[in-house]
Amino acid sequence: MIASRRGSIYLVVLATSLMVFVLAYGAVAWASSDARARTPGRDELAARRLAASAVELALQSARNTAVWRTQAAAGNLFTDLSTGGGYVTATASDPTDGSLVDDATEPVVFTGIGRVGLARQMYTVTAAASPTYITALDRAMHAQGNIIVPSAIVRASGGISSNGSITVTSSLLRGDAEAAGTISGSLITGSSTSGVAARIMPSTDLIAQYLSMATSISHSAINGEFKRCLVSGATNPFGSTNPYGVYAVNCGGKDLNIEDSRITGTIIVTNTTGVRVQRSVFMSPWESGLPVLIVDGPLTIETEALDLIESSFQNFNPVGNPYKGVTDSDLADRYPSMLMGIVYASGAITLDKRPSVVGALIGAGTITVKASAVVTVSRDVKGSPPGFVTRHFVVDSTTWQRKVD
């Protein structure tokens, strides 16, 4: 009887334990199932937040990277960056004509993609290119120091300005003149305004910014001169090409000449006793909006008003190097002798003979026009060149959209 009772008690305990186990297992299974059901929702929200962040990172990348258009045209601005428990990717596109590199004034659609687990979310926003340039770029020619024009002619479409004084002696200045100091000279056809606020010069890390994206060309490899040559983002007879057309020459304390050449790119010259641009030279940027020449030292531009003629030198628009959209293999083309873009020198600038700059000429020292020279400067600034702008885009907040792909 006692044994039977003990057996009954054992069966009851066993049944109770089994029931507790089943209930506990069911609770764990339900919790796990519920977690699995709720995780996609959480991941989706997290991915959505990362997608918005990816757009902001893309805008920041475009503001801080000089060659972002070329990078974006070739692929993503960045891909699967690990952040915030997931990954972000961003692209940029031109809604006007599909080309990011043909016109820096067209709007851009930035797309951000966030990914967490299996969840993938996407946001887009449209930004208008609306750069705010440093005030030194407001004029066709600007000097941190004085501008001196003795017995010469200066045609300045866009005017000239100085953070020092402007002296026009026995010379003709066709254009406006502004100076923080004084202005002297009676043959100034435009307005003449002295005592203005000093204009803002390029950022102090300007040269370092461009060196960081440049491909080096040895000073010895070119024998101290770019002469009768073609240099661009597609062609570099002195070494490897740079996809953005940005090249740096360390002169090792020597000078550098640029003569009878076509350069479609940006040349940065450092450690030099002076750079001289002479005879017939046609310079323009490879990457839209970038400067054509940056010199850490003195600069002399003494080009002639004579076209660069292929028949006298070589073919300057072979495959990969179009001029006005055309490439060929003949020697029948000619190019204007001018520097088309921003030109900057940290030292004194001297202008002689018949130089022409279409863009902006900025000197951190004095600018002197030699006697009998005829100088043409026209303001034509494009894009958002780093070191020369304080704002790049204006985002249209009404264009934020969540996309499904």
VENDARA-V448232 format. One record per helix or strand of 2 or more residues. SS is the DSSP state (~ for helix, > for strand). FROM is the first residue (numbers start at 1). LEN is the number of residues. If there is no record, write none. Layout:
ss=SS from=FROM len=LEN
ss=SS from=FROM len=LEN
//
This chain:
ss=~ from=2 len=63
ss=~ from=68 len=7
ss=> from=78 len=6
ss=> from=86 len=8
ss=> from=108 len=9
ss=> from=119 len=15
ss=~ from=135 len=4
ss=> from=141 len=3
ss=> from=147 len=4
ss=> from=153 len=5
ss=> from=160 len=3
ss=> from=166 len=4
ss=> from=172 len=3
ss=> from=177 len=3
ss=> from=183 len=2
ss=> from=192 len=3
ss=~ from=206 len=6
ss=> from=215 len=2
ss=> from=225 len=3
ss=> from=230 len=3
ss=> from=246 len=19
ss=> from=266 len=19
ss=> from=293 len=3
ss=> from=299 len=5
ss=> from=308 len=2
ss=~ from=310 len=3
ss=> from=334 len=2
ss=> from=338 len=8
ss=> from=349 len=3
ss=> from=356 len=8
ss=> from=367 len=3
ss=> from=374 len=6
ss=> from=389 len=7
ss=~ from=397 len=3
ss=> from=401 len=3
//
